[in-house]
Amino acid sequence: MFPVVPERALLELARTEGGPDTLALLVRDQDTRRLLLLRAVLDAAEAAERSVCTAAQKARLREDWALLTEADRLPAADAPGPERRPGHATTRGTHEAPRGSRSTPTAADALPGAPGGRVAADAPPGARGGRAAADVPTRAGAGASPSVAHARFANLARARLFHPLTGPWARSCLRGLDAAPGPADGERARRLRRDLAHFSAIAAVVAAGAGIPFSTRLTARAGVLALPSLGALHTARSGDVPVDVTCAEGRLVLRQADAPDVTVHLESGVGAWSGALAWTPAHALPGLTPTAPPLPLDDLDPYRELPDGPAHGNLRTPLALDDAERKRWLQAWSGTALALRSGGRQRLAEADALLRCLVPLETPPDVGTGRGSCSATRREAFGALLSSTPPDSVTLAATLVHELQHAKLAALSDLVTLHRAGPEARYFAPWRTDPRPYDGLLQGTYSHLAMAAFYQRRALVSGLPDRDWAWAQHARYRAQVGAALPALVGSSDLTVRGRRFVDEMACAHERMAEHPAPRGHVARAQAYVASARALWTRRHASALPPSNG
């Protein structure tokens, strides 16, 4: 089911690069895994005891998947062939099966992975004999593969299911459905109820975009009904509020008790507008390349928050953008493609192929001013990049380079076992004050290697205003990588393919010496790493076995 990574692709990725075919492989595999995750949600719901997932909740889940199936079967708006016709009007209630011109689909027909279903793992719900999402032919932006960069936007149902933040939603559903049978505690039951209600909103958005008329009842969460990629309705009452939604002729009518109706007009792509103050539209940034679709700047999705735990430090607070913050994002974004290209042509191509949405974060107080920013990725949200408001285009481009390496290496690690090291945190990393586990050291070294290459390419561009600063950044990142590589290369926990990977990383690091930074920058970088090692040793070495010298 999962593809084999060719040696050529493995070495490309080890150099922090990746041609169109290599990026396509990673994207297709991650999309396949997303559909398998959704299958797991459906199977878990069907198998759950009624005390965990009620019969009404299961019926609504089937109903929502039936609506997604209908939307998926419609051809794309720009597809060749017979004229696309919206589905007949269909009335849908919270607990009733679809009525109208459609016969009620069975679980096997509507749900991938349902008992008796034969949906391919890389096909959308309801597809029969269709191609994988990444195989749909579309026009691609410059420097990107047609099969990777924008094919996922050719079909609204697939685009919504492959949206990064459906990953955290699915994981949350599985946690709720995996509970032991018996009376559910209030918080767990409320969370699962909200999770399943959110999927109803996803299905409604897909159907609306596909031109399918419908009426349904959705539930606002804590006074906010989030309609992914369209916007959010702020209800008149707080708490979980029912909202009746009717869709016809490109408009949604949102009706709640004791409040005026809100009419929302759909736009092509991301967003929907309304004159009502209760409606907040979703926002997007222009595509990185002239033919790329808009990139969602998602400050509304309820699943955009980072989970608790030490992995993300204090980066947990998503930011709801005001007009000033949105303008700062747009200003930084406007020069990001040029900044990426100056750091290597492949940097723009990989961002165009892999990046699916940006999630704004609040800037922690310890980040400081100037070119400071903070960012993160989430393994379960492939294609999403979370970042504080960037101060300028170069900083945002560097953030993309850094975080997309984490996404690439995580995707590769799903396909190839690179090492069998345990989780013990005992390695020195010059960019951290705490000991790191082997996998964390590999992740950090890999992203720092890409940053060293990015800034070296920029420093080699003649006439660049901040060329000296780029050399300083390159020298610092390269020195940090040089200090971490011995532990990676010398590990006995590497697999055969993992050794090929880290050896190629070391070769890429050595090749950078062909264009050295000015000696002053190199000396300062080496002194910085030596100081960081000395401080780390005083704090941790006595309690840890020898790691990287």
FENNORRA-V158379 format. One record per run of one state. SS is the DSSP state (H for helix, E for strand, C for the rest). FROM is the first residue (numbers start at 1). LEN is the number of residues. If there is no record, write none. Layout:
# FENNORRA-V158379
SS|FROM|LEN + SS|FROM|LEN
This chain:
# FENNORRA-V158379
C|1|6 + H|7|8 + C|15|5 + H|20|28 + C|48|7 + H|55|19 + C|74|16 + E|90|2 + C|92|15 + H|107|4 + C|111|22 + H|133|3 + C|136|15 + H|151|3 + C|154|2 + H|156|6 + C|162|3 + H|165|13 + C|178|8 + H|186|25 + C|211|3 + E|214|8 + C|222|2 + E|224|4 + C|228|3 + E|231|4 + C|235|6 + E|241|8 + C|249|2 + E|251|5 + C|256|6 + E|262|5 + C|267|5 + E|272|2 + C|274|5 + E|279|3 + C|282|1 + E|283|3 + C|286|9 + E|295|3 + C|298|12 + H|310|3 + C|313|5 + E|318|1 + C|319|4 + H|323|12 + C|335|1 + H|336|7 + C|343|2 + H|345|10 + C|355|2 + E|357|5 + C|362|13 + E|375|2 + C|377|7 + E|384|5 + C|389|4 + H|393|23 + C|416|3 + E|419|1 + C|420|7 + E|427|1 + C|428|8 + E|436|1 + C|437|1 + H|438|22 + C|460|7 + H|467|23 + C|490|4 + E|494|1 + C|495|1 + H|496|20 + C|516|3 + H|519|25 + C|544|6
